[in-house]
Amino acid sequence: MRSNSPANIAIICGSRREPSRVRALMEYVGEVLENKNIEYEVIDLKDIELPVFRTKNQNEWNDLTKEIVKKYLDADIYFIGSPVYFLGISGALKNLIDHTPWQEFQEKKRVAGIVMSGRNRQHNLVIDTQLRPVFVYLGVEVANKSVFAIEPDFGGDGFDLESEEVKSRIEEMVQETISLWERMIKNDK
Ligand SMILES: Cc1cc2nc3c(=O)[nH]c(=O)nc-3n(C[C@H](O)[C@H](O)[C@H](O)COP(=O)(O)O)c2cc1C
């Protein structure tokens, strides 16, 4: 996992807005990894015009879809971020997930940590009713510790992560996800 480790890590930002609170959260996930000298890739759906899912036949996908799905499949460890939009995950993230070639996906072990942001705490169960079950269904081990940040956790113009509590929750979630991966690899030996 350190720079000489074979684990591929992907940080997925499921918000297409700019500025975005979820992006600020995922940037902090990146900072935490960098402090541990761990390399990662970013899949920021803001920068990717992924067509809306139409077919499982990969021969019909355009080059961009093939490239992004490959990057997504290459990862062993995911840090997945999404805003709550109308009691669900973002359409952009759902669209990426819809492209999962699930038989191929289940060929290797993976772990994930989840980060979401909503207006207030009222809808924090979207993590445990939507995002976690999808990845568990796909055979991914998801860290118990997840992060839900609300609008008052951000300062500046409302998009700078200021809450020390959320930052420390992110640090704990990142550590738990990595430990989960390390245990999984050790048990395989
Ligand atoms: C279209 C839309 C729908 C939203 N729906 C909800 C919702 O159902 N529940 C909630 O708690 N917050 C809701 N919000 C607030 C966002 O989840 C919140 O502002 C979040 O921090 C936005 O993240 P972003 O800046 O990365 O897009 C909604 C915001 C938008 C733009």
The ligand as an SDF file (V2000), in Angstrom:
LIG
                    3D

 31 33  0  0  0  0  0  0  0  0999 V2000
  -30.6930   18.7500   -6.2660 C   0  0  0  0  0  0  0  0  0  0  0  0
  -30.4150   18.7120   -4.7850 C   0  0  0  0  0  0  0  0  0  0  0  0
  -31.1520   17.8710   -3.9820 C   0  0  0  0  0  0  0  0  0  0  0  0
  -30.8680   17.7900   -2.6070 C   0  0  0  0  0  0  0  0  0  0  0  0
  -31.5680   16.9160   -1.8330 N   0  0  0  0  0  0  0  0  0  0  0  0
  -31.2360   16.7570   -0.5310 C   0  0  0  0  0  0  0  0  0  0  0  0
  -31.9100   15.8050    0.2820 C   0  0  0  0  0  0  0  0  0  0  0  0
  -32.8220   15.1100   -0.1290 O   0  0  0  0  0  0  0  0  0  0  0  0
  -31.4970   15.6800    1.5720 N   0  0  0  0  0  0  0  0  0  0  0  0
  -30.4790   16.4280    2.1070 C   0  0  0  0  0  0  0  0  0  0  0  0
  -30.1420   16.2430    3.2840 O   0  0  0  0  0  0  0  0  0  0  0  0
  -29.8400   17.3520    1.3470 N   0  0  0  0  0  0  0  0  0  0  0  0
  -30.1900   17.5310    0.0640 C   0  0  0  0  0  0  0  0  0  0  0  0
  -29.5330   18.4550   -0.7180 N   0  0  0  0  0  0  0  0  0  0  0  0
  -28.4230   19.2150   -0.1260 C   0  0  0  0  0  0  0  0  0  0  0  0
  -27.0670   18.5890   -0.5030 C   0  0  0  0  0  0  0  0  0  0  0  0
  -27.0170   17.2070   -0.2250 O   0  0  0  0  0  0  0  0  0  0  0  0
  -25.9380   19.2660    0.2820 C   0  0  0  0  0  0  0  0  0  0  0  0
  -25.9470   20.6560    0.0370 O   0  0  0  0  0  0  0  0  0  0  0  0
  -24.5790   18.6910   -0.0990 C   0  0  0  0  0  0  0  0  0  0  0  0
  -23.6090   19.2090    0.7790 O   0  0  0  0  0  0  0  0  0  0  0  0
  -24.2500   19.0360   -1.5530 C   0  0  0  0  0  0  0  0  0  0  0  0
  -23.0050   18.4750   -1.9100 O   0  0  0  0  0  0  0  0  0  0  0  0
  -22.2390   19.0360   -3.2140 P   0  0  0  0  0  0  0  0  0  0  0  0
  -21.8920   20.4620   -2.9060 O   0  0  0  0  0  0  0  0  0  0  0  0
  -21.0370   18.1710   -3.3440 O   0  0  0  0  0  0  0  0  0  0  0  0
  -23.1900   18.8800   -4.3660 O   0  0  0  0  0  0  0  0  0  0  0  0
  -29.8310   18.5830   -2.0650 C   0  0  0  0  0  0  0  0  0  0  0  0
  -29.1280   19.4670   -2.9030 C   0  0  0  0  0  0  0  0  0  0  0  0
  -29.4090   19.5330   -4.2480 C   0  0  0  0  0  0  0  0  0  0  0  0
  -28.6230   20.4720   -5.1310 C   0  0  0  0  0  0  0  0  0  0  0  0
  1  2  1  0
  2  3  1  0
  2 30  2  0
  3  4  2  0
  4  5  1  0
  4 28  1  0
  5  6  2  0
  6  7  1  0
  6 13  1  0
  7  8  2  0
  7  9  1  0
  9 10  1  0
 10 11  2  0
 10 12  1  0
 12 13  2  0
 13 14  1  0
 14 15  1  0
 14 28  1  0
 15 16  1  0
 16 17  1  0
 16 18  1  0
 18 19  1  0
 18 20  1  0
 20 21  1  0
 20 22  1  0
 22 23  1  0
 23 24  1  0
 24 25  2  0
 24 26  1  0
 24 27  1  0
 28 29  2  0
 29 30  1  0
 30 31  1  0
M  END
$$$$
